[in-house]
Amino acid sequence: MATGSVILIAVGARWAAEGSLKPGVLVAQGLYLSMIFSPLRTLLELYLKLQEGRVSLARFKEYLAVGCEVRSGRRPLPAPSPGRSGSRG
């Protein structure tokens, strides 16, 4: 929208200065331009959110597809002592 606004202001200001375009028409054209681009921007944002969701879902599926691998170490971990629950409360 920035490019369209710049063109509208540049050309419209010149025409308004020459007297071939009334300033009110220039303002109305700017409002029409924003009325056109606002729904398009909303649709684009929705499309981008859907794409982000697709990518996130694909990454989550890849994560779930990776198998859990448990390897036995050289030394087993010591068994917990009978009097300790493992929390430091």
C-alpha positions in Angstrom: 0.0 0.0 0.0 2.9 2.4 0.6 3.8 2.5 -3.0 0.3 3.2 -4.1 -0.1 5.9 -1.5 3.2 7.6 -2.6 2.1 7.5 -6.2 -1.4 8.8 -5.3 0.0 11.6 -3.2 2.7 12.6 -5.7 0.5 12.6 -8.8 -2.6 13.9 -7.0 -0.7 16.7 -5.3 0.6 17.8 -8.7 -2.8 17.7 -10.3 -4.3 19.5 -7.3 -1.7 22.2 -7.6 -2.4 22.6 -11.3 -6.1 22.8 -10.5 -7.2 19.8 -12.5 -8.0 17.8 -9.4 -9.9 19.1 -6.3 -8.2 18.3 -2.9 -11.4 16.6 -1.7 -11.2 14.1 -4.6 -7.6 13.4 -3.7 -8.6 12.6 -0.1 -11.4 10.4 -1.3 -9.1 8.5 -3.6 -6.8 7.9 -0.7 -9.7 6.5 1.4 -10.7 4.3 -1.5 -7.2 3.0 -1.8 -7.1 2.1 1.9 -10.5 0.5 1.6 -9.2 -1.7 -1.2 -5.9 -2.7 0.5 -7.3 -3.3 4.0 -9.2 -6.5 3.2 -6.3 -7.7 0.9 -3.9 -7.2 3.8 -6.2 -9.1 6.1 -6.4 -12.0 3.7 -2.6 -12.0 3.3 -2.2 -12.2 7.0 -4.6 -15.0 7.3 -2.8 -16.9 4.5 0.5 -16.4 6.3 -0.9 -17.7 9.6 -2.2 -20.8 7.8 1.2 -21.4 6.3 2.9 -21.0 9.7 0.4 -23.5 11.0 1.2 -26.0 8.2 4.9 -25.7 8.9 4.4 -26.1 12.6 2.3 -29.2 12.1 4.9 -30.7 9.7 7.7 -30.1 12.3 5.6 -31.6 15.0 4.9 -34.7 12.9 8.7 -34.9 12.2 9.3 -34.7 16.0 6.8 -37.5 16.7 8.3 -39.7 13.9 11.7 -39.6 15.6 12.0 -42.8 17.7 12.9 -42.7 21.3 16.3 -44.1 21.8 17.5 -45.3 25.1 21.1 -46.4 25.4 22.6 -48.3 28.2 25.6 -46.5 29.8 28.8 -48.1 31.0 27.8 -47.6 34.6 24.2 -47.9 35.8 22.8 -45.1 37.9 22.7 -45.8 41.7 19.4 -46.9 43.1 17.7 -44.3 45.2 18.0 -44.7 49.0 14.9 -46.0 50.7 14.4 -43.0 52.9 14.6 -40.3 50.2 11.7 -39.5 47.9 13.9 -37.5 45.5 12.5 -34.1 46.3 14.2 -31.5 48.5 11.3 -30.1 50.3 
